């Protein structure tokens, strides 16, 4: 039961993170979620959810992976733009 509660908590938190509009906050929250639920002595196999909830978790994970890839790309572009501006001003 404890593992199921942990799994439901993780799913609920990921659903909340998915609803965030602020991309910086969302990226930080995803990173924090992964550290808490997938990195520290746990793995995807530790989730004890019914099939529909497990599929929802999978959907959110892939959606947030895609978001993080886009976010990383945007941050890299912004960093490159700042470097160009800095070089121009020197």
C-alpha positions, -999 to 999 in steps of 0.1 A, spaced: 0 0 0 28 24 8 44 19 -26 10 25 -43 6 58 -23 41 68 -34 32 60 -70 -1 80 -69 18 109 -53 43 109 -81 16 107 -107 -4 136 -91 27 157 -88 37 151 -125 1 160 -136 4 193 -116 38 200 -132 23 194 -166 -3 220 -160 23 248 -152 25 276 -177 59 291 -167 85 272 -187 114 279 -163 94 267 -133 81 237 -153 117 227 -163 129 231 -127 100 211 -114 105 183 -139 141 181 -130 132 179 -93 105 153 -100 130 131 -119 155 134 -90 130 125 -64 111 97 -82 135 82 -107 171 88 -95 172 82 -58 170 44 -52 140 40 -75 132 33 -111 103 32 -134 97 -4 -123 89 7 -88 57 24 -97 27 3 -86 -2 16 -106 -32 2 -125 -27 0 -163 -47 32 -171 -27 52 -145 5 37 -157 -3 47 -193 -11 82 -180 23 83 -163 40 71 -194 22 97 -215 32 125 -191 68 113 -190 72 113 -228 54 147 -230 77 162 -205 108 147 -221 98 164 -253 92 197 -234 127 194 -218 143 189 -252 125 220 -266 134 239 -235 171 230 -237 171 240 -274 156 273 -266 180 280 -238 210 271 -260 197 295 -286 193 323 -260 228 316 -247 242 318 -282 224 351 -288 238 365 -255 273 355 -266 268 373 -299 256 404 -281 285 403 -257 310 399 -285 295 428 -304 296 451 -274 333 444 -267 
